[in-house]
Every structure is written in structure tokens, then in C-alpha cells.
Amino acid sequence: MKITSIIAIYAMFWVLSAFLVMPFGIRTHKEAGEATIAGQAESAPANFQPRKVAMRATILAAVLFGLYYANYVNGWIGPQDLDLTKTITDKPDLPKSY
């Protein structure tokens, strides 16, 4: 696998991980007991910490990429394992009724 492919796949895992971990630990102003500004959405976070989100996303992306790369090298799950059309189209032999 080329280094450019590794970087691109890791970046995709990082973005996915960032969106997965972003809602954890976030509190709204109402939950935190803080006052809201006029015109502010009720769902706006009061304690958003982008460094924590980036750190969590980096760790999760590294784990996910490690699993992906281990599968790439060892071939545990391949495209043929994910082909659902062969299970859908295979019909069992039914007894003939006369």
C-alpha cells in the first residue's frame, strides 16, 4: 500500500471518528446551568472543547486504521465475503408438488 493511500484512508477514518466522538461530553447551556444569549439555539454547546474531540478522534482513527490495515495485510474479510447477492439469489431446492 502506498503512503498516499495510507494518508487518505487514515484521513477518512479521522473525519468519521471526529463526527462519532463529537457529541460525547457536550452539554447545552440549560444542562450546564448557564444563561443563553438572545437568538442562540437551545442546542448550542456550552462547553465545546475541540482539542478533546481531536484527541479522541485521533485515537479512535488510529485503532480503526490499525484494524483496517491488519485486514488488508492478512485478508480476513474480502469483497467476496460481503457479496450479499449470492445469498439472496440462491434458492433452496423445494420439493415438487403434483
Jmol script that loads the backbone (N, CA, C; Angstrom):
load data "model"
ATOM      1  N   MET A   1       0.846  -1.165   0.000  1.00  0.00           N
ATOM      2  CA  MET A   1       0.000   0.000   0.000  1.00  0.00           C
ATOM      3  C   MET A   1       0.898   1.237   0.000  1.00  0.00           C
ATOM      4  N   LYS A   2       0.581   2.175  -0.865  1.00  0.00           N
ATOM      5  CA  LYS A   2       1.373   3.400  -0.969  1.00  0.00           C
ATOM      6  C   LYS A   2       1.088   4.327   0.202  1.00  0.00           C
ATOM      7  N   ILE A   3       2.054   5.194   0.484  1.00  0.00           N
ATOM      8  CA  ILE A   3       1.915   6.134   1.602  1.00  0.00           C
ATOM      9  C   ILE A   3       0.759   7.111   1.363  1.00  0.00           C
ATOM     10  N   THR A   4       0.507   7.470   0.118  1.00  0.00           N
ATOM     11  CA  THR A   4      -0.607   8.383  -0.162  1.00  0.00           C
ATOM     12  C   THR A   4      -1.947   7.714   0.128  1.00  0.00           C
ATOM     13  N   SER A   5      -2.032   6.436  -0.153  1.00  0.00           N
ATOM     14  CA  SER A   5      -3.255   5.694   0.174  1.00  0.00           C
ATOM     15  C   SER A   5      -3.440   5.590   1.681  1.00  0.00           C
ATOM     16  N   ILE A   6      -2.355   5.355   2.387  1.00  0.00           N
ATOM     17  CA  ILE A   6      -2.416   5.266   3.845  1.00  0.00           C
ATOM     18  C   ILE A   6      -2.901   6.587   4.432  1.00  0.00           C
ATOM     19  N   ILE A   7      -2.367   7.699   3.954  1.00  0.00           N
ATOM     20  CA  ILE A   7      -2.760   9.013   4.460  1.00  0.00           C
ATOM     21  C   ILE A   7      -4.222   9.301   4.144  1.00  0.00           C
ATOM     22  N   ALA A   8      -4.658   8.992   2.927  1.00  0.00           N
ATOM     23  CA  ALA A   8      -6.045   9.262   2.539  1.00  0.00           C
ATOM     24  C   ALA A   8      -7.029   8.418   3.337  1.00  0.00           C
ATOM     25  N   ILE A   9      -6.725   7.143   3.530  1.00  0.00           N
ATOM     26  CA  ILE A   9      -7.624   6.259   4.285  1.00  0.00           C
ATOM     27  C   ILE A   9      -7.641   6.655   5.756  1.00  0.00           C
ATOM     28  N   TYR A  10      -6.484   7.006   6.313  1.00  0.00           N
ATOM     29  CA  TYR A  10      -6.454   7.468   7.707  1.00  0.00           C
ATOM     30  C   TYR A  10      -7.252   8.752   7.864  1.00  0.00           C
ATOM     31  N   ALA A  11      -7.161   9.656   6.899  1.00  0.00           N
ATOM     32  CA  ALA A  11      -7.924  10.910   6.965  1.00  0.00           C
ATOM     33  C   ALA A  11      -9.422  10.630   6.939  1.00  0.00           C
ATOM     34  N   MET A  12      -9.845   9.680   6.130  1.00  0.00           N
ATOM     35  CA  MET A  12     -11.266   9.320   6.114  1.00  0.00           C
ATOM     36  C   MET A  12     -11.693   8.738   7.465  1.00  0.00           C
ATOM     37  N   PHE A  13     -10.874   7.880   8.048  1.00  0.00           N
ATOM     38  CA  PHE A  13     -11.183   7.337   9.363  1.00  0.00           C
ATOM     39  C   PHE A  13     -11.202   8.445  10.421  1.00  0.00           C
ATOM     40  N   TRP A  14     -10.317   9.448  10.290  1.00  0.00           N
ATOM     41  CA  TRP A  14     -10.252  10.523  11.267  1.00  0.00           C
ATOM     42  C   TRP A  14     -11.520  11.381  11.208  1.00  0.00           C
ATOM     43  N   VAL A  15     -11.963  11.723  10.019  1.00  0.00           N
ATOM     44  CA  VAL A  15     -13.186  12.527   9.887  1.00  0.00           C
ATOM     45  C   VAL A  15     -14.389  11.755  10.420  1.00  0.00           C
ATOM     46  N   LEU A  16     -14.490  10.483  10.076  1.00  0.00           N
ATOM     47  CA  LEU A  16     -15.574   9.655  10.597  1.00  0.00           C
ATOM     48  C   LEU A  16     -15.513   9.599  12.120  1.00  0.00           C
ATOM     49  N   SER A  17     -14.332   9.415  12.665  1.00  0.00           N
ATOM     50  CA  SER A  17     -14.162   9.340  14.116  1.00  0.00           C
ATOM     51  C   SER A  17     -14.511  10.664  14.784  1.00  0.00           C
ATOM     52  N   ALA A  18     -14.154  11.775  14.157  1.00  0.00           N
ATOM     53  CA  ALA A  18     -14.466  13.085  14.733  1.00  0.00           C
ATOM     54  C   ALA A  18     -15.973  13.271  14.858  1.00  0.00           C
ATOM     55  N   PHE A  19     -16.711  12.887  13.824  1.00  0.00           N
ATOM     56  CA  PHE A  19     -18.163  13.005  13.899  1.00  0.00           C
ATOM     57  C   PHE A  19     -18.758  12.012  14.896  1.00  0.00           C
ATOM     58  N   LEU A  20     -18.119  10.885  15.094  1.00  0.00           N
ATOM     59  CA  LEU A  20     -18.615   9.900  16.062  1.00  0.00           C
ATOM     60  C   LEU A  20     -18.402  10.346  17.508  1.00  0.00           C
ATOM     61  N   VAL A  21     -17.259  10.953  17.801  1.00  0.00           N
ATOM     62  CA  VAL A  21     -16.952  11.313  19.186  1.00  0.00           C
ATOM     63  C   VAL A  21     -17.413  12.722  19.556  1.00  0.00           C
ATOM     64  N   MET A  22     -17.776  13.538  18.597  1.00  0.00           N
ATOM     65  CA  MET A  22     -18.127  14.932  18.871  1.00  0.00           C
ATOM     66  C   MET A  22     -19.281  15.097  19.872  1.00  0.00           C
ATOM     67  N   PRO A  23     -20.358  14.338  19.793  1.00  0.00           N
ATOM     68  CA  PRO A  23     -21.462  14.594  20.727  1.00  0.00           C
ATOM     69  C   PRO A  23     -21.214  14.147  22.172  1.00  0.00           C
ATOM     70  N   PHE A  24     -20.188  13.352  22.430  1.00  0.00           N
ATOM     71  CA  PHE A  24     -19.957  12.852  23.782  1.00  0.00           C
ATOM     72  C   PHE A  24     -19.305  13.914  24.655  1.00  0.00           C
ATOM     73  N   GLY A  25     -19.902  14.138  25.823  1.00  0.00           N
ATOM     74  CA  GLY A  25     -19.351  15.110  26.766  1.00  0.00           C
ATOM     75  C   GLY A  25     -19.827  16.531  26.537  1.00  0.00           C
ATOM     76  N   ILE A  26     -20.681  16.752  25.572  1.00  0.00           N
ATOM     77  CA  ILE A  26     -21.184  18.096  25.281  1.00  0.00           C
ATOM     78  C   ILE A  26     -22.428  18.352  26.116  1.00  0.00           C
ATOM     79  N   ARG A  27     -22.504  19.538  26.687  1.00  0.00           N
ATOM     80  CA  ARG A  27     -23.677  19.948  27.449  1.00  0.00           C
ATOM     81  C   ARG A  27     -24.211  21.256  26.869  1.00  0.00           C
ATOM     82  N   THR A  28     -25.528  21.365  26.861  1.00  0.00           N
ATOM     83  CA  THR A  28     -26.147  22.621  26.430  1.00  0.00           C
ATOM     84  C   THR A  28     -26.064  23.626  27.574  1.00  0.00           C
ATOM     85  N   HIS A  29     -26.409  24.876  27.278  1.00  0.00           N
ATOM     86  CA  HIS A  29     -26.383  25.911  28.318  1.00  0.00           C
ATOM     87  C   HIS A  29     -27.388  25.598  29.418  1.00  0.00           C
ATOM     88  N   LYS A  30     -28.517  25.032  29.040  1.00  0.00           N
ATOM     89  CA  LYS A  30     -29.539  24.684  30.027  1.00  0.00           C
ATOM     90  C   LYS A  30     -29.027  23.577  30.955  1.00  0.00           C
ATOM     91  N   GLU A  31     -28.366  22.560  30.392  1.00  0.00           N
ATOM     92  CA  GLU A  31     -27.817  21.469  31.209  1.00  0.00           C
ATOM     93  C   GLU A  31     -26.676  21.950  32.105  1.00  0.00           C
ATOM     94  N   ALA A  32     -25.893  22.911  31.606  1.00  0.00           N
ATOM     95  CA  ALA A  32     -24.760  23.422  32.366  1.00  0.00           C
ATOM     96  C   ALA A  32     -25.186  24.493  33.367  1.00  0.00           C
ATOM     97  N   GLY A  33     -26.437  24.970  33.278  1.00  0.00           N
ATOM     98  CA  GLY A  33     -26.927  25.992  34.195  1.00  0.00           C
ATOM     99  C   GLY A  33     -26.422  27.375  33.860  1.00  0.00           C
ATOM    100  N   GLU A  34     -26.084  27.627  32.603  1.00  0.00           N
ATOM    101  CA  GLU A  34     -25.592  28.937  32.176  1.00  0.00           C
ATOM    102  C   GLU A  34     -26.681  29.685  31.426  1.00  0.00           C
ATOM    103  N   ALA A  35     -26.547  30.986  31.385  1.00  0.00           N
ATOM    104  CA  ALA A  35     -27.518  31.816  30.674  1.00  0.00           C
ATOM    105  C   ALA A  35     -27.228  31.769  29.173  1.00  0.00           C
ATOM    106  N   THR A  36     -28.286  31.873  28.374  1.00  0.00           N
ATOM    107  CA  THR A  36     -28.119  31.889  26.923  1.00  0.00           C
ATOM    108  C   THR A  36     -28.196  33.323  26.411  1.00  0.00           C
ATOM    109  N   ILE A  37     -27.612  33.542  25.279  1.00  0.00           N
ATOM    110  CA  ILE A  37     -27.637  34.849  24.626  1.00  0.00           C
ATOM    111  C   ILE A  37     -28.879  34.895  23.744  1.00  0.00           C
ATOM    112  N   ALA A  38     -29.465  36.072  23.602  1.00  0.00           N
ATOM    113  CA  ALA A  38     -30.667  36.204  22.780  1.00  0.00           C
ATOM    114  C   ALA A  38     -30.369  35.767  21.348  1.00  0.00           C
ATOM    115  N   GLY A  39     -31.234  34.906  20.806  1.00  0.00           N
ATOM    116  CA  GLY A  39     -31.062  34.404  19.450  1.00  0.00           C
ATOM    117  C   GLY A  39     -30.226  33.141  19.358  1.00  0.00           C
ATOM    118  N   GLN A  40     -29.699  32.682  20.463  1.00  0.00           N
ATOM    119  CA  GLN A  40     -28.870  31.476  20.476  1.00  0.00           C
ATOM    120  C   GLN A  40     -29.752  30.238  20.460  1.00  0.00           C
ATOM    121  N   ALA A  41     -29.352  29.236  19.710  1.00  0.00           N
ATOM    122  CA  ALA A  41     -30.099  27.977  19.663  1.00  0.00           C
ATOM    123  C   ALA A  41     -30.001  27.284  21.013  1.00  0.00           C
ATOM    124  N   GLU A  42     -31.096  26.632  21.385  1.00  0.00           N
ATOM    125  CA  GLU A  42     -31.105  25.932  22.668  1.00  0.00           C
ATOM    126  C   GLU A  42     -30.129  24.750  22.681  1.00  0.00           C
ATOM    127  N   SER A  43     -29.846  24.210  21.506  1.00  0.00           N
ATOM    128  CA  SER A  43     -28.973  23.041  21.427  1.00  0.00           C
ATOM    129  C   SER A  43     -27.489  23.407  21.279  1.00  0.00           C
ATOM    130  N   ALA A  44     -27.161  24.699  21.328  1.00  0.00           N
ATOM    131  CA  ALA A  44     -25.761  25.111  21.182  1.00  0.00           C
ATOM    132  C   ALA A  44     -24.950  24.635  22.383  1.00  0.00           C
ATOM    133  N   PRO A  45     -23.761  24.103  22.141  1.00  0.00           N
ATOM    134  CA  PRO A  45     -22.969  23.586  23.261  1.00  0.00           C
ATOM    135  C   PRO A  45     -22.400  24.711  24.119  1.00  0.00           C
ATOM    136  N   ALA A  46     -22.354  24.462  25.420  1.00  0.00           N
ATOM    137  CA  ALA A  46     -21.783  25.437  26.352  1.00  0.00           C
ATOM    138  C   ALA A  46     -20.315  25.143  26.628  1.00  0.00           C
ATOM    139  N   ASN A  47     -19.901  23.927  26.443  1.00  0.00           N
ATOM    140  CA  ASN A  47     -18.535  23.533  26.820  1.00  0.00           C
ATOM    141  C   ASN A  47     -17.814  22.786  25.696  1.00  0.00           C
ATOM    142  N   PHE A  48     -17.924  23.252  24.469  1.00  0.00           N
ATOM    143  CA  PHE A  48     -17.272  22.556  23.357  1.00  0.00           C
ATOM    144  C   PHE A  48     -15.763  22.679  23.485  1.00  0.00           C
ATOM    145  N   GLN A  49     -15.070  21.546  23.434  1.00  0.00           N
ATOM    146  CA  GLN A  49     -13.613  21.517  23.561  1.00  0.00           C
ATOM    147  C   GLN A  49     -13.021  20.807  22.355  1.00  0.00           C
ATOM    148  N   PRO A  50     -12.628  21.565  21.323  1.00  0.00           N
ATOM    149  CA  PRO A  50     -12.145  20.933  20.097  1.00  0.00           C
ATOM    150  C   PRO A  50     -10.867  20.104  20.273  1.00  0.00           C
ATOM    151  N   ARG A  51     -10.021  20.461  21.231  1.00  0.00           N
ATOM    152  CA  ARG A  51      -8.798  19.664  21.443  1.00  0.00           C
ATOM    153  C   ARG A  51      -9.130  18.262  21.946  1.00  0.00           C
ATOM    154  N   LYS A  52     -10.113  18.169  22.837  1.00  0.00           N
ATOM    155  CA  LYS A  52     -10.534  16.852  23.320  1.00  0.00           C
ATOM    156  C   LYS A  52     -11.129  16.027  22.189  1.00  0.00           C
ATOM    157  N   VAL A  53     -11.949  16.670  21.370  1.00  0.00           N
ATOM    158  CA  VAL A  53     -12.561  15.974  20.237  1.00  0.00           C
ATOM    159  C   VAL A  53     -11.479  15.487  19.282  1.00  0.00           C
ATOM    160  N   ALA A  54     -10.493  16.342  18.989  1.00  0.00           N
ATOM    161  CA  ALA A  54      -9.413  15.965  18.073  1.00  0.00           C
ATOM    162  C   ALA A  54      -8.580  14.815  18.645  1.00  0.00           C
ATOM    163  N   MET A  55      -8.315  14.846  19.947  1.00  0.00           N
ATOM    164  CA  MET A  55      -7.521  13.778  20.568  1.00  0.00           C
ATOM    165  C   MET A  55      -8.280  12.455  20.541  1.00  0.00           C
ATOM    166  N   ARG A  56      -9.554  12.491  20.901  1.00  0.00           N
ATOM    167  CA  ARG A  56     -10.360  11.275  20.875  1.00  0.00           C
ATOM    168  C   ARG A  56     -10.490  10.731  19.460  1.00  0.00           C
ATOM    169  N   ALA A  57     -10.692  11.641  18.487  1.00  0.00           N
ATOM    170  CA  ALA A  57     -10.820  11.216  17.093  1.00  0.00           C
ATOM    171  C   ALA A  57      -9.516  10.612  16.592  1.00  0.00           C
ATOM    172  N   THR A  58      -8.395  11.169  16.998  1.00  0.00           N
ATOM    173  CA  THR A  58      -7.091  10.648  16.577  1.00  0.00           C
ATOM    174  C   THR A  58      -6.871   9.236  17.113  1.00  0.00           C
ATOM    175  N   ILE A  59      -7.215   9.023  18.374  1.00  0.00           N
ATOM    176  CA  ILE A  59      -7.040   7.693  18.971  1.00  0.00           C
ATOM    177  C   ILE A  59      -7.962   6.680  18.303  1.00  0.00           C
ATOM    178  N   LEU A  60      -9.235   7.044  18.139  1.00  0.00           N
ATOM    179  CA  LEU A  60     -10.186   6.124  17.515  1.00  0.00           C
ATOM    180  C   LEU A  60      -9.806   5.840  16.060  1.00  0.00           C
ATOM    181  N   ALA A  61      -9.367   6.870  15.329  1.00  0.00           N
ATOM    182  CA  ALA A  61      -8.970   6.680  13.936  1.00  0.00           C
ATOM    183  C   ALA A  61      -7.750   5.772  13.836  1.00  0.00           C
ATOM    184  N   ALA A  62      -6.819   5.896  14.774  1.00  0.00           N
ATOM    185  CA  ALA A  62      -5.631   5.027  14.764  1.00  0.00           C
ATOM    186  C   ALA A  62      -6.019   3.573  14.995  1.00  0.00           C
ATOM    187  N   VAL A  63      -6.956   3.340  15.919  1.00  0.00           N
ATOM    188  CA  VAL A  63      -7.409   1.965  16.184  1.00  0.00           C
ATOM    189  C   VAL A  63      -8.134   1.406  14.958  1.00  0.00           C
ATOM    190  N   LEU A  64      -9.056   2.197  14.391  1.00  0.00           N
ATOM    191  CA  LEU A  64      -9.802   1.732  13.221  1.00  0.00           C
ATOM    192  C   LEU A  64      -8.880   1.492  12.031  1.00  0.00           C
ATOM    193  N   PHE A  65      -7.921   2.394  11.812  1.00  0.00           N
ATOM    194  CA  PHE A  65      -6.992   2.203  10.705  1.00  0.00           C
ATOM    195  C   PHE A  65      -6.108   0.987  10.944  1.00  0.00           C
ATOM    196  N   GLY A  66      -5.716   0.757  12.195  1.00  0.00           N
ATOM    197  CA  GLY A  66      -4.922  -0.429  12.513  1.00  0.00           C
ATOM    198  C   GLY A  66      -5.668  -1.712  12.169  1.00  0.00           C
ATOM    199  N   LEU A  67      -6.959  -1.750  12.505  1.00  0.00           N
ATOM    200  CA  LEU A  67      -7.774  -2.908  12.148  1.00  0.00           C
ATOM    201  C   LEU A  67      -7.919  -3.047  10.640  1.00  0.00           C
ATOM    202  N   TYR A  68      -8.122  -1.912   9.966  1.00  0.00           N
ATOM    203  CA  TYR A  68      -8.242  -1.942   8.505  1.00  0.00           C
ATOM    204  C   TYR A  68      -6.950  -2.461   7.869  1.00  0.00           C
ATOM    205  N   TYR A  69      -5.815  -1.961   8.333  1.00  0.00           N
ATOM    206  CA  TYR A  69      -4.535  -2.360   7.738  1.00  0.00           C
ATOM    207  C   TYR A  69      -4.225  -3.834   8.043  1.00  0.00           C
ATOM    208  N   ALA A  70      -4.552  -4.277   9.248  1.00  0.00           N
ATOM    209  CA  ALA A  70      -4.336  -5.690   9.580  1.00  0.00           C
ATOM    210  C   ALA A  70      -5.196  -6.578   8.682  1.00  0.00           C
ATOM    211  N   ASN A  71      -6.421  -6.150   8.404  1.00  0.00           N
ATOM    212  CA  ASN A  71      -7.281  -6.897   7.485  1.00  0.00           C
ATOM    213  C   ASN A  71      -6.727  -6.847   6.066  1.00  0.00           C
ATOM    214  N   TYR A  72      -6.172  -5.714   5.669  1.00  0.00           N
ATOM    215  CA  TYR A  72      -5.594  -5.565   4.331  1.00  0.00           C
ATOM    216  C   TYR A  72      -4.419  -6.523   4.150  1.00  0.00           C
ATOM    217  N   VAL A  73      -3.583  -6.626   5.168  1.00  0.00           N
ATOM    218  CA  VAL A  73      -2.394  -7.483   5.081  1.00  0.00           C
ATOM    219  C   VAL A  73      -2.771  -8.964   5.179  1.00  0.00           C
ATOM    220  N   ASN A  74      -3.660  -9.312   6.106  1.00  0.00           N
ATOM    221  CA  ASN A  74      -3.983 -10.715   6.367  1.00  0.00           C
ATOM    222  C   ASN A  74      -5.158 -11.245   5.558  1.00  0.00           C
ATOM    223  N   GLY A  75      -5.973 -10.368   5.007  1.00  0.00           N
ATOM    224  CA  GLY A  75      -7.096 -10.793   4.167  1.00  0.00           C
ATOM    225  C   GLY A  75      -8.194 -11.526   4.913  1.00  0.00           C
ATOM    226  N   TRP A  76      -8.524 -11.063   6.118  1.00  0.00           N
ATOM    227  CA  TRP A  76      -9.564 -11.719   6.913  1.00  0.00           C
ATOM    228  C   TRP A  76     -10.933 -11.609   6.244  1.00  0.00           C
ATOM    229  N   ILE A  77     -11.292 -10.405   5.822  1.00  0.00           N
ATOM    230  CA  ILE A  77     -12.580 -10.174   5.170  1.00  0.00           C
ATOM    231  C   ILE A  77     -12.303  -9.557   3.808  1.00  0.00           C
ATOM    232  N   GLY A  78     -12.796 -10.206   2.754  1.00  0.00           N
ATOM    233  CA  GLY A  78     -12.594  -9.720   1.403  1.00  0.00           C
ATOM    234  C   GLY A  78     -13.909  -9.340   0.748  1.00  0.00           C
ATOM    235  N   PRO A  79     -13.851  -8.848  -0.479  1.00  0.00           N
ATOM    236  CA  PRO A  79     -15.077  -8.467  -1.183  1.00  0.00           C
ATOM    237  C   PRO A  79     -16.031  -9.640  -1.381  1.00  0.00           C
ATOM    238  N   GLN A  80     -15.495 -10.830  -1.555  1.00  0.00           N
ATOM    239  CA  GLN A  80     -16.352 -11.993  -1.753  1.00  0.00           C
ATOM    240  C   GLN A  80     -17.157 -12.317  -0.493  1.00  0.00           C
ATOM    241  N   ASP A  81     -16.649 -11.936   0.679  1.00  0.00           N
ATOM    242  CA  ASP A  81     -17.381 -12.170   1.926  1.00  0.00           C
ATOM    243  C   ASP A  81     -18.539 -11.193   2.103  1.00  0.00           C
ATOM    244  N   LEU A  82     -18.484 -10.065   1.429  1.00  0.00           N
ATOM    245  CA  LEU A  82     -19.516  -9.042   1.556  1.00  0.00           C
ATOM    246  C   LEU A  82     -20.536  -9.096   0.428  1.00  0.00           C
ATOM    247  N   ASP A  83     -20.443 -10.062  -0.457  1.00  0.00           N
ATOM    248  CA  ASP A  83     -21.365 -10.183  -1.584  1.00  0.00           C
ATOM    249  C   ASP A  83     -22.677 -10.794  -1.105  1.00  0.00           C
ATOM    250  N   LEU A  84     -23.692  -9.962  -0.968  1.00  0.00           N
ATOM    251  CA  LEU A  84     -24.982 -10.429  -0.486  1.00  0.00           C
ATOM    252  C   LEU A  84     -25.876 -10.948  -1.607  1.00  0.00           C
ATOM    253  N   THR A  85     -25.506 -10.687  -2.847  1.00  0.00           N
ATOM    254  CA  THR A  85     -26.362 -11.116  -3.954  1.00  0.00           C
ATOM    255  C   THR A  85     -26.395 -12.622  -4.101  1.00  0.00           C
ATOM    256  N   LYS A  86     -25.302 -13.297  -3.766  1.00  0.00           N
ATOM    257  CA  LYS A  86     -25.309 -14.752  -3.916  1.00  0.00           C
ATOM    258  C   LYS A  86     -26.210 -15.411  -2.872  1.00  0.00           C
ATOM    259  N   THR A  87     -26.351 -14.809  -1.696  1.00  0.00           N
ATOM    260  CA  THR A  87     -27.253 -15.384  -0.699  1.00  0.00           C
ATOM    261  C   THR A  87     -28.707 -15.074  -1.020  1.00  0.00           C
ATOM    262  N   ILE A  88     -28.946 -13.963  -1.638  1.00  0.00           N
ATOM    263  CA  ILE A  88     -30.317 -13.594  -1.974  1.00  0.00           C
ATOM    264  C   ILE A  88     -30.815 -14.401  -3.168  1.00  0.00           C
ATOM    265  N   THR A  89     -29.961 -14.619  -4.155  1.00  0.00           N
ATOM    266  CA  THR A  89     -30.390 -15.304  -5.369  1.00  0.00           C
ATOM    267  C   THR A  89     -30.382 -16.819  -5.247  1.00  0.00           C
ATOM    268  N   ASP A  90     -29.643 -17.356  -4.294  1.00  0.00           N
ATOM    269  CA  ASP A  90     -29.640 -18.807  -4.111  1.00  0.00           C
ATOM    270  C   ASP A  90     -30.978 -19.239  -3.524  1.00  0.00           C
ATOM    271  N   LYS A  91     -31.674 -20.092  -4.246  1.00  0.00           N
ATOM    272  CA  LYS A  91     -32.964 -20.583  -3.766  1.00  0.00           C
ATOM    273  C   LYS A  91     -32.800 -22.028  -3.332  1.00  0.00           C
ATOM    274  N   PRO A  92     -33.391 -22.396  -2.229  1.00  0.00           N
ATOM    275  CA  PRO A  92     -33.266 -23.783  -1.789  1.00  0.00           C
ATOM    276  C   PRO A  92     -34.064 -24.705  -2.711  1.00  0.00           C
ATOM    277  N   ASP A  93     -33.641 -25.934  -2.753  1.00  0.00           N
ATOM    278  CA  ASP A  93     -34.369 -26.923  -3.562  1.00  0.00           C
ATOM    279  C   ASP A  93     -35.666 -27.275  -2.840  1.00  0.00           C
ATOM    280  N   LEU A  94     -36.762 -26.902  -3.443  1.00  0.00           N
ATOM    281  CA  LEU A  94     -38.071 -27.197  -2.861  1.00  0.00           C
ATOM    282  C   LEU A  94     -38.607 -28.490  -3.446  1.00  0.00           C
ATOM    283  N   PRO A  95     -39.316 -29.262  -2.663  1.00  0.00           N
ATOM    284  CA  PRO A  95     -39.886 -30.499  -3.206  1.00  0.00           C
ATOM    285  C   PRO A  95     -40.958 -30.159  -4.240  1.00  0.00           C
ATOM    286  N   LYS A  96     -41.023 -30.980  -5.265  1.00  0.00           N
ATOM    287  CA  LYS A  96     -42.014 -30.761  -6.302  1.00  0.00           C
ATOM    288  C   LYS A  96     -43.368 -31.273  -5.811  1.00  0.00           C
ATOM    289  N   SER A  97     -44.356 -30.459  -5.950  1.00  0.00           N
ATOM    290  CA  SER A  97     -45.707 -30.900  -5.572  1.00  0.00           C
ATOM    291  C   SER A  97     -46.511 -31.129  -6.838  1.00  0.00           C
ATOM    292  N   TYR A  98     -47.258 -32.216  -6.884  1.00  0.00           N
ATOM    293  CA  TYR A  98     -48.046 -32.557  -8.060  1.00  0.00           C
ATOM    294  C   TYR A  98     -49.501 -32.401  -7.791  1.00  0.00           C
TER     295      TYR A  98
END
end "model"
wireframe off; spacefill off
backbone 0.3
color backbone group
